[in-house]
Amino acid sequence: MKKYFIIGAFLLSTFSFSAFGQDIHFSQYNLTPLIINPAQAGAYKNIEAILSYKSQWTSISPNAYKTVMLAYDQRMMQKKWKTSWLTGGINLFQDKAGDGNMKTMQGNIAFGYHTMLNDKNVFGGALFAGFAQRSIDYSALTWDEQYQNGVFDPINNPSGEVPLQNNNKFGYPDFGLGILYQYNKGQRYSTGNSMVNIHAGLSLFHLNTPTYSYYSSGEKIYMKVLGHADALIGIKRTNLAIAPGFLYMGQGPSSEILPGCYFRYMLREESQFTGFVKGASIMIGTHLRLKDAFIPSVQLEVAEYTIGLSYDTNVSGLKSATSGKGGFEIHLRYGNPNPFLYKSAASFQ
């Protein structure tokens, strides 16, 4: 029976978001900006580097989904142009799933432009291009034909799936674009704590609808549409702020909605003159992936560094196989400039 639970779980996971394959998922989407919208490259920081890791559904199988991603982005030409700048970004990831070591490896580059419409409003956009490779180890899989009289014997009972052995990998190019709007007002990390920061964007992935198959002809990847909006709103004359957010993803006949909110508390303010005392804040909140998972998370920020932790608790019909367990996620981010040195809302990240 456990065998069928495992098979069912992976079928559900594969088809839960895309009819022909699962794009990588991270729940703390504010710490994975480039896979949400390429226009977020260079939008909030002069330089930003993020390392991300997620392990999902190990209660079903120790070889369930494991994803690692490295991302880097920066601004260019801002010192010269003052009110506008170019942006560039790169992200690399590997996703591995199941006993067959089904892997997806992909690298993307993004290039964009942002301009300040006035002292409160910024608008920008970006294009991205990438290449992905998909592979699987068929020798690690088992088949019904290899079981005889309840005994597994792969040597004397071949699977008969020989054609598959010659089609264990394929690759494809991938293209997309995005736009981003920012509104920044007031002061943060000051006695007034009057900031109101909002950013919202729209992005399109898989514009070229690449072929997604281990054979020369096969299904196409549906184009993916993402819409996102986040805010950071200070509660005046306190150390508190609220950060509501919303993410929508649609791909073919499937969609995903992820609303949530953080509460942010400033633990200490940066020393204004010596810099010996580093600013620090903590964010605690939760998001809900509708009909799928409840996601508590915490993010600790000290000077230029942020660490984010979250855990997906499964609430869908799959919880009978997962016992409610989902995925653990951790992110490490470096961002310059240090936000605690800047009082204006324009430093919103």
N, C-alpha and C positions, 0 to 999 in steps of 0.2 A: 504493500500500500504506500509506503514511503516513496518508492520509486515513482509512483504516479503523482504524488504530491509535488515532487521535484520537477517532473516534466510539466505539470500544470502551472507551477509557479513561474518557470522560465517562459512558457508561452504567454502567460498573462503579462509578464514584465516586458517581453518583446513587443507585444501588440498594444500595451496600455497607452502608448503615446504616438507611435508611428506604425502604420500597418506593415511596414517592411523593415523595421529596425528601430532601436531605441537610441536617440541622441543622448549624450551624457547629461546627467542631472546633478546639480548641486542645490541644496536647500537655502544656503546663505548666499543668495544671488547678488547681494551688494558687495560680496568679496570675490565674485567671478564676473567682473564687468564685461570682459571681451566676448564671452560666449552668450551674453545677453544682448549686447548691442556694440558693434565695432566703433560707433561714435563716442563711446565712453573712454576710448583710448585718449589719454592726455586731457580729459575733460576736467578732472578735479585736482590733479597733482602735476607738478613739473616732472617728477619721476615716480614710478610705482612698479613694484615687483611683488608677485604673489605666488606662493606655493600652496597647492590644495590637494587634499586626499580624502577619499570617501570609500568606505567598506559597507556593502549593503547585503542584507538577507543571509548572513552567515548562519543563522539558525536553521535555514533550509539546507544549505550546503556550505562547507568551508571554502569552496571554490566559486562562490557566488560573485556578484559584481564588485570589482575593485578598480577605482579610478584615481589616477595621479595626473595633475596638471601644473604646468609652470607658465606664468604669464608676465610680460613686461611691457610697459608703455611709457611714453614721455611726450613732452611738448617740445616744439622747435620754433625758432624765429620770434619768440614772444618778446625778448629784450629789444629786438630791432623794430618790430611792428607795434608793440605796446598794447593795442586793443584787439589784436587777432593773433592767431598762431596756427602752425601746422602741427599735426600729431602723427605718431607712429606707434605701432604695437605689434607684439608677436605672442602667440600662445601655442604650446605644445602639450598634447595629452595622450595618455594611453589608458584604454579601458579594457579590462579582461573579465570574462564571464564563463562560468561553468567548467565541468570536468574536461571539456574539449578545448580549453584554453582559447576560446574565441576572443580574438583581440582586435581592437580598433586603435590605430595610431594615426594621429593627424597633426599637422602643423599649419597655422594660419598667420598671415601678416595683414595688418590693417593700416590704412593711410587716410588721414582726414584733415579737416579745417574747421576752426571755431572762430567766431567773431563776437565781440561785445556790442550789442545793439545800443545799449546805454549803460549807466552805472549799476543797473539791477538785472538786466536781461542778457543772456548769452545764447547763441544758436550755433549749432555745428552739425557736421555730417561726416561720414566715412564710408569707404569701400573696403572689403576684405577679399582675399583670395587664399586658398589653401589646397592641400592635397592629403587624401586619406588612404590608408591601406588597411584592409580587413583580412584576417587569416584565422585558420582553425586547424587543430590537430585531430584528424579523424581517427588516428590510431588509439587515442585515449577514450574514444566513445565505445559503447557497447550496444549490441543489436539483438532483437528477439531471436534471430536465426542462430545466435551463438549459445543459446540456452537449449539443452536437450535433456528431457526428463528431469528438469529442475536443476541441472548442473551447468555451470558456465564453463565452456571449453572453446576459447577463441582459436586454438591451433587446429583442432579437428573439425570445427564448425565455423568456416569463414562467413563473414557477414554478407558477402555478395555485393558489397557497395564499392567495388573496385573503381568505377568511374569517378567517384568522389575524390579518391586519392590524388588524382591529377588536377584537381581544381580546388586547392586548399587556400588560395589567396587571390585577391584582386585589389585594384586601386582606382581612384577616381578624383578628378579635380572638383573643387567646391568654391562657390562664389556667393557673396552677399553684400548688403549695405545697411546703413542705419542713419537716423537723424536724432538729435537730442536738443532739448530746450532746458535752460536753467533760469531760475529766478532766485536772486539773493538779496536779502534786505536785513538791515539791523546789525547788531553786534553779538558775537558769541564769546563765551568765556569771559564775560565782564560782569560788573555788578548789575547792569541792566538785564543781561541775558535776553535780548530782544530779537534774536535772529529768527527769520522765516526763510528757509531754504527749500526750494522745490526743484526737482528735475523729473522730466518725463521724456520718453522716447519711443520710437517705433523702429523695428528692424525686420529684415527679411533674410532668411538663410536658404541655402540650396536653390538659388535662383536658376541654376542650370539643370535642376532635377536630374542628378546623375544616376546612371544605372547602378543598382545595388544588388549584385548577384555574383555567385561564384562561377557562373557560366557567361558566355559571350553575350547572351541575350537574357534579359530578366526584368524584374520590376524596377521601377523608378522611385527614387526618394521624393516624397512630396515636399514642395516648398513649405518652409516653416515661417510663420508670422509671430512676432513677439511684440507686445505692448507692455510698458512698465512705467510706474510713477512712484516716487518716494518723496518724503518731506522730512525736515528736521525743524521742529518748532520749539523755541525756548519758552519756558515758563518764567515770566519776568521776576527779577529779584530773588531767584532761587538757583540752585545748582542742577535743576532738572530740565529735561527736554523730552519730547515725545517724537517718535520717528515712525509714522505709519508708512506702509508700502503695499504695492499691488503688482503682481506679475500675471500676464496672460500669455499662453503659448497655444497656437493652433497649427496643426499639421495634418492635412488630408481630412479624414472624417473624425479625427480625435482632437481633443483640446485639454488644456490644463489651466487651472486658476489657482493662484497662490496669494491670498491676502494675509496681512499680519501687521504687527506693530512692536517696536522696541521702546523701552523706557531707558533713557540715558541719564546717568548721574556723574557729575564731575567730581572726582575724588580729590584732586588738587590742581591748582593753577601753576603754570610755568613761572619761575622767577623771572622778573622782567629785566633784570640787569646782569646777573651773573650766569644764569642758565643752569646753575648747579642743581636746582630743584626742577625735576622734569614733570610736565603736566601729565595727568592721567585721568581716564574716564572709564566707566563700565556701562555696557548696554545689556539689558536682559529683556527677552521678549519671546514671542511665539508666532508661528505662522501655521496656516492650515492649507495643505494641498487637498482641495475639495475631493471628497469621496476616496481619499487615498491615505493621507498621513497627517498626524499632529506633530508639530516640529518645535520643541523648546530649544532655545539657543542663548548663548552668552558670548559677548565680545569684549575683550579688555584691550584698551589702547593706552600705551605709555610712550610719550614723545612720538617718534616716527614709526613705532612698531605697533602692530595689532595682531592678536591671536583670537580666532573665533572657533567655538565648539558648538555642535548641535547634534541632535539625535532624532531621526524619523521614527515615530511610533505608528505602526500600521493600523489603520482603522477600516480598511476595505474588506471585501470578502476573502481576500488572501490571508487575513489574520488567523484563520483556522490552521494554515500551514506554517505561518511565521510566529505564532503565539504572540502577536502584536508587535514583534520586534521588526525593526526596519534597518536604518543605516546610520552609522557614526561618521561624522564629518569634522575635519579640522583644517583651518587655514592660517597661514602665516603671511603677514603683509608688511612691507616696508614702503613708506610713502614720504616724499620730500616735496614741499616744505613741511616741517613739523606743524600741525594745525594749531597747537597750543601757543605758538608764537604770533599767531595772526588773529586779530580781534574782529576783522570784518567778515561779513557773511560770505564774501567772495571766495573765502578759503574753504567753503563747504566741500565735503568729500563724500 
